Amino acid sequence: MSVSVAASPPRAWAEVDLSALRHNLGVAREACGCHLMPVVKAGAYGHGLEEIARALEGEGIEFFGVANVGEARRIRHAGVKTRIYLLGATWSEERAEIVAQDWTPCLSSINEALHFNELAADAGVRLKVHISVDTGMGRGGFVAADLPGHMAELESLEHLIIEGLGSHLPSADEDREFTLAQFAKFESVLAELGGERFQWRHLSSSAGLLGYDNHACNLVRPGLLLYGVSPLPGFQERLRTVMSLKSRITLVRTLPAGHGVSYGRDYITDRPTKVATIGIGYGDGYTRHLSNKGTEVWIRGQRCPLLGRVSMDQIMVDVTALPEVAEGDEVELFGAHIPVAEIAKKAGTIPWEIFTGITPRVTRVHRS
Ligand SMILES: *Cc1c(COP(=O)(O)O)cnc(C)c1O
């Protein structure tokens, strides 16, 4: 007889609204008129890789962008058939599987191209690949000025089909002038090589697709905006919140004036204070960098200030302003009322890092 152990109800969970995700995909599509490669690396930015891939599969997309073969495998095991594109340079040990599965790498070097060509020859197939060109990111790709000199050799590799040219923007949300120059550089590389030889031409992630003219491209690679956050001002109101990070109050007490709260006693009450203890902490990805930064949480329709330091599993907030507050009350750490961008700013980081920092202890609850 097997003994069943009841699952502990989660103290912290992340609600993921799949209809908001699909709405945001529509915004991406309308904003640039390009084909779409939703980026689902890092567990779809912490939103749940399999669930997000399944939710987007039928939405007329061309590729999913992933970081490595482990993520590609998970998408396939979830039964999703959409083509898979590997966003960065590949590790040599990953390549045989990429060829066998017909996933699409982007090539940054002749060595990679030669190896893929050899593996494809061994497998008796022709592998579709994209060429990555470095127009300023400095992370991968053929340096733009060098690529034309390599093109003949790349095209001589009979087991590769060069079907795309891609590049990446490092400062689309910070430096318009540089980014415009990058678009121009990408266009001139296309002109020099003959753009029509590439079925897919892509440069933009979220900021590039929202804020710039993508006429030189026919594919975009949005990540963050699908998850409801605009990296550029002026577009946020078009997007819908996808993830809400939530927890519950586990305890409500009134502390007298002069009482310390949390490790280090950074916060000392200056009056009798009603303090709620909440079941989430940095062990869940609610980062400790939020301590003593004026961070707020949302309870019963109001903002309530975080008190003292975030601990591993618990935080304390001031709920003196909430007469009806009770144990079990739901708390939003970020979501529709507390924007994740606000939390990221207070923590001295970016929304991408907040999303991907949510740990496995946090149950993801998907709603369609
Ligand atoms: C992560 C990534 C993206 C998506 O970027 P967002 O800013 O989240 O839209 C697009 N392209 C590449 C190459 C990436 O690494």
The ligand as an ORCA input file, in Angstrom:
! r2SCAN-3c Opt
* xyz 0 1
  C      16.423     37.213    -24.559
  C      16.530     37.557    -25.990
  C      15.450     38.166    -26.655
  C      14.209     38.653    -25.940
  O      14.497     39.888    -25.317
  P      13.380     40.786    -24.592
  O      14.084     42.050    -24.288
  O      12.962     40.045    -23.378
  O      12.264     40.964    -25.566
  C      15.565     38.335    -28.018
  N      16.686     37.968    -28.696
  C      17.739     37.415    -28.075
  C      18.943     37.045    -28.872
  C      17.707     37.202    -26.708
  O      18.768     36.671    -26.090
*
